Amino acid sequence: MQLRKVTAATAAVLALTVGATACGGGSSDSGSGGGKKIKIGIKFDQPGLGLKEPSGSYSGFDVDVATYVAKELGYKPDQIEWVETKSADRENALARGDVKYIAATYSITDERKQKVDFAGPYLLAHQDLLVKKDSTIAKGTDLNGKKLCSVTGSTSAQNVHQTIAPKSNLKEYSSYSECIAALQSGAVDAVTTDDSILAGFAAQDKYKGQFKLAGLKLSNENYGIGVKKGDKATLDKINKALEKMVGDGSWQKAVAKNFGPADYKNEPAPKIGQIVK
């Protein structure tokens, strides 16, 4: 009779455990860790910002910022599940709940704010040119008669080609990696996109010391952390985490680690909610 009682009690405990698991015990959550995972969107192909290494680890400034924020939300690094969020799918990923937040060179714009909410900004970047170390290109008009590279469909490339250097020869490749390789070989004279992205590529070991940023500041790109529209609780927590990251020096250390080898002259850490037009 006693054995029967113990068995029944054990069965009840097991039933409760299974029920709790079915309610999402192992899923991503919005609170303070507690053994659960958090899904964070990043880029997988941008050195210095968001890169999936051959070893399976992740590196870059966006990764460091996102990891710091996750820590402040109560998650350890091994509780983070990194999700690749390509530019065209970032809004949908948040709306579907695929990720809790996104740190992926996500420029804050009025159009995007109709669909998602942004914490930050946490970095002010600018459209710029990357050229060889001994290049004489110092301003946009110097590109006239030169070969300019960017990715297919890039608005930044069209901006330079159409308004600044209409006599430049625009070469469009499918990835920035191809553009950087073309710059190294001499097939093109300059590459254009955000200075942070260019600095990340230039800081790679295989390119160290070969390139420089022109420092033209052709646009202002306010990088923010995207969260699902209306999720004010998460938004407020992330903003507090970003303020703390700047205040304790972790932000500047992350900038130096990820962009320093390219002599990236970063802007000071922006204030929360301060958008530079």
C-alpha positions as CSV (number, residue, x, y, z in Angstrom):
1,M,0.0,0.0,0.0
2,Q,2.9,2.4,0.9
3,L,4.6,1.6,-2.4
4,R,1.4,2.5,-4.3
5,K,1.2,5.9,-2.5
6,V,4.8,6.8,-3.5
7,T,4.2,5.8,-7.1
8,A,1.1,8.0,-7.3
9,A,2.9,11.0,-5.8
10,T,5.8,10.5,-8.3
11,A,3.3,10.3,-11.2
12,A,1.7,13.6,-10.0
13,V,5.1,15.3,-9.9
14,L,5.9,14.1,-13.4
15,A,2.6,15.3,-14.7
16,L,3.2,18.8,-13.3
17,T,6.7,18.8,-14.8
18,V,5.5,17.8,-18.3
19,G,2.7,20.4,-18.1
20,A,5.2,23.2,-17.2
21,T,7.5,22.2,-20.1
22,A,4.5,22.3,-22.5
23,C,3.8,25.8,-21.4
24,G,7.2,27.0,-22.8
25,G,9.8,26.2,-20.1
26,G,12.6,26.0,-22.7
27,S,11.6,28.8,-25.0
28,S,12.8,32.4,-25.4
29,D,11.3,34.7,-22.9
30,S,11.1,38.4,-22.2
31,G,12.0,38.4,-18.5
32,S,15.1,37.9,-16.5
33,G,16.7,34.7,-17.6
34,G,15.8,31.9,-15.2
35,G,17.4,29.2,-17.3
36,K,15.5,30.2,-20.5
37,K,17.0,31.2,-23.8
38,I,16.7,34.6,-25.5
39,K,16.8,34.9,-29.3
40,I,18.7,37.9,-30.6
41,G,18.9,39.0,-34.3
42,I,22.3,39.9,-35.7
43,K,24.1,39.9,-39.1
44,F,26.2,36.8,-39.8
45,D,28.4,38.3,-42.6
46,Q,29.7,41.7,-41.4
47,P,33.2,41.6,-39.9
48,G,33.6,43.9,-36.9
49,L,29.8,44.1,-36.4
50,G,28.1,40.8,-36.7
51,L,30.0,37.8,-37.9
52,K,29.6,34.0,-37.6
53,E,33.1,32.7,-37.3
54,P,34.2,29.3,-38.8
55,S,34.4,27.9,-35.3
56,G,30.7,28.7,-34.8
57,S,31.2,31.5,-32.4
58,Y,30.1,35.1,-33.0
59,S,32.0,38.4,-33.0
60,G,31.6,42.1,-33.7
61,F,30.5,45.3,-32.1
62,D,26.7,44.5,-32.5
63,V,27.4,41.2,-30.9
64,D,29.2,42.8,-28.0
65,V,26.4,45.4,-27.5
66,A,23.6,42.7,-27.7
67,T,25.5,40.4,-25.3
68,Y,25.9,43.3,-22.8
69,V,22.2,44.1,-23.1
70,A,21.2,40.5,-22.6
71,K,23.3,40.4,-19.4
72,E,21.4,43.3,-18.0
73,L,18.2,41.6,-18.9
74,G,19.3,38.6,-16.9
75,Y,20.8,36.3,-19.5
76,K,24.2,34.7,-19.6
77,P,26.1,34.3,-22.9
78,D,25.2,30.6,-23.1
79,Q,21.5,31.5,-22.9
80,I,21.7,33.5,-26.1
81,E,20.5,32.0,-29.3
82,W,21.8,34.1,-32.2
83,V,19.5,34.4,-35.2
84,E,20.6,35.7,-38.6
85,T,18.4,38.6,-39.6
86,K,19.0,39.9,-43.0
87,S,18.1,43.5,-43.8
88,A,15.0,42.7,-45.7
89,D,13.5,40.5,-43.0
90,R,14.3,42.5,-39.8
91,E,10.8,44.0,-39.4
92,N,9.1,40.7,-40.1
93,A,11.3,38.8,-37.6
94,L,10.3,41.1,-34.8
95,A,6.6,41.1,-35.8
96,R,6.6,37.2,-35.9
97,G,8.4,37.0,-32.6
98,D,11.3,35.1,-34.1
99,V,13.7,37.3,-32.0
100,K,13.4,39.4,-28.8
101,Y,15.5,42.2,-30.3
102,I,17.7,43.0,-33.2
103,A,21.2,44.6,-33.2
104,A,22.2,44.5,-36.9
105,T,23.5,47.8,-38.3
106,Y,19.8,48.8,-38.0
107,S,19.6,52.5,-38.9
108,I,16.7,54.3,-37.3
109,T,14.4,55.9,-39.9
110,D,10.9,57.4,-39.8
111,E,9.6,54.7,-42.1
112,R,10.9,51.8,-40.0
113,K,9.5,53.4,-36.8
114,Q,6.1,52.8,-38.2
115,K,6.7,49.1,-37.9
116,V,9.1,48.6,-35.0
117,D,10.3,50.5,-31.9
118,F,14.0,51.4,-31.5
119,A,16.1,51.5,-28.4
120,G,19.2,53.8,-28.6
121,P,20.8,54.9,-30.8
122,Y,24.0,53.1,-29.7
123,L,26.2,54.2,-32.6
124,L,26.3,57.1,-35.0
125,A,27.8,55.9,-38.3
126,H,28.3,57.7,-41.6
127,Q,28.4,56.8,-45.2
128,D,32.1,56.9,-46.3
129,L,34.7,55.6,-48.7
130,L,37.3,52.9,-48.1
131,V,40.4,53.3,-50.2
132,K,43.9,52.0,-50.3
133,K,46.4,53.4,-47.8
134,D,48.3,55.3,-50.5
135,S,45.3,56.6,-52.3
136,T,45.0,60.3,-53.1
137,I,41.1,60.2,-53.0
138,A,40.2,62.7,-50.3
139,K,36.8,63.9,-51.3
140,G,33.8,62.7,-53.2
141,T,34.6,64.5,-56.5
142,D,37.9,62.7,-56.6
143,L,36.0,59.6,-57.7
144,N,35.2,61.1,-61.1
145,G,37.0,58.9,-63.6
146,K,37.5,56.3,-60.9
147,K,36.0,52.9,-60.2
148,L,33.6,52.8,-57.3
149,C,32.2,49.6,-55.7
150,S,29.2,48.8,-53.6
151,V,26.6,46.0,-53.4
152,T,23.9,45.6,-56.0
153,G,21.0,47.9,-55.3
154,S,22.9,50.0,-52.7
155,T,21.3,53.4,-52.1
156,S,24.7,54.6,-50.7
157,A,26.4,53.8,-54.0
158,Q,23.7,55.6,-56.1
159,N,24.0,58.6,-53.8
160,V,27.7,59.0,-54.6
161,H,27.4,58.1,-58.2
162,Q,24.5,60.3,-59.1
163,T,25.0,63.4,-56.9
164,I,28.7,63.6,-55.9
165,A,30.7,61.9,-58.6
166,P,28.5,61.4,-61.7
167,K,31.6,60.6,-63.9
168,S,32.6,57.7,-61.6
169,N,32.4,54.2,-62.9
170,L,30.0,52.3,-60.6
171,K,30.8,48.6,-60.1
172,E,28.1,46.6,-58.3
173,Y,28.9,43.2,-56.7
174,S,26.7,40.8,-54.7
175,S,28.6,41.3,-51.4
176,Y,30.9,43.8,-49.7
177,S,33.5,41.0,-49.3
178,E,33.8,41.0,-53.1
179,C,34.1,44.7,-53.2
180,I,36.9,44.6,-50.6
181,A,38.8,41.9,-52.5
182,A,38.4,44.0,-55.7
183,L,39.9,47.0,-53.8
184,Q,42.8,45.0,-52.7
185,S,43.5,43.7,-56.2
186,G,43.2,47.2,-57.7
187,A,40.1,46.3,-59.8
188,V,38.3,49.2,-58.1
189,D,39.5,52.4,-56.5
190,A,37.0,52.8,-53.6
191,V,34.2,51.0,-51.8
192,T,31.3,52.9,-50.2
193,T,28.8,52.1,-47.4
194,D,28.6,52.9,-43.7
195,D,32.0,53.7,-42.2
196,S,31.5,51.2,-39.4
197,I,31.0,48.4,-41.9
198,L,34.0,49.5,-43.9
199,A,36.1,49.7,-40.7
200,G,35.0,46.2,-39.8
201,F,36.3,44.7,-43.0
202,A,39.5,46.7,-43.0
203,A,40.2,45.5,-39.4
204,Q,40.4,41.8,-40.6
205,D,43.8,40.3,-40.2
206,K,44.2,39.7,-43.9
207,Y,43.6,43.4,-44.7
208,K,45.3,45.2,-41.7
209,G,47.3,48.2,-42.8
210,Q,46.2,48.1,-46.4
211,F,43.2,50.5,-46.4
212,K,42.0,53.7,-44.9
213,L,38.7,55.5,-44.4
214,A,38.4,58.8,-46.3
215,G,36.3,60.3,-43.5
216,L,33.8,62.1,-45.7
217,K,30.6,61.7,-43.5
218,L,28.3,61.6,-46.5
219,S,25.2,60.6,-44.3
220,N,24.2,60.0,-40.7
221,E,23.2,56.5,-39.8
222,N,21.8,56.2,-36.2
223,Y,22.1,52.5,-35.3
224,G,19.3,51.4,-32.9
225,I,18.2,48.1,-31.4
226,G,14.9,47.1,-32.9
227,V,12.1,45.6,-30.7
228,K,8.6,44.6,-31.5
229,K,6.2,47.5,-31.9
230,G,4.6,48.3,-28.6
231,D,7.0,46.3,-26.3
232,K,7.7,49.3,-24.1
233,A,8.9,47.2,-21.2
234,T,11.7,45.6,-23.2
235,L,12.5,49.0,-24.8
236,D,13.0,50.7,-21.5
237,K,15.2,47.9,-20.2
238,I,17.4,48.0,-23.2
239,N,17.8,51.8,-23.1
240,K,18.9,51.5,-19.4
241,A,21.4,48.8,-20.4
242,L,22.8,50.9,-23.2
243,E,23.3,53.9,-20.8
244,K,25.1,51.6,-18.3
245,M,27.3,50.2,-21.1
246,V,28.5,53.7,-22.0
247,G,28.8,54.8,-18.4
248,D,31.1,51.9,-17.3
249,G,33.4,52.1,-20.3
250,S,32.3,48.9,-21.9
251,W,31.0,50.7,-25.0
252,Q,34.3,52.4,-25.8
253,K,36.2,49.1,-25.2
254,A,33.9,47.4,-27.7
255,V,34.5,50.1,-30.3
256,A,38.3,49.9,-29.9
257,K,38.3,46.1,-30.1
258,N,36.2,45.8,-33.2
259,F,37.1,48.9,-35.2
260,G,40.5,50.1,-33.8
261,P,42.7,48.3,-36.3
262,A,41.1,50.3,-39.1
263,D,41.8,53.7,-37.4
264,Y,38.1,54.2,-37.1
265,K,37.4,57.7,-35.7
266,N,34.1,57.0,-34.1
267,E,31.6,59.6,-32.9
268,P,31.1,59.8,-29.2
269,A,28.4,57.5,-27.8
270,P,25.0,59.1,-28.7
271,K,22.5,59.9,-26.1
272,I,19.4,57.8,-25.9
273,G,16.7,59.2,-28.1
274,Q,19.0,61.7,-29.7
275,I,18.7,61.2,-33.5
276,V,21.2,63.0,-35.7
277,K,19.6,63.9,-39.0
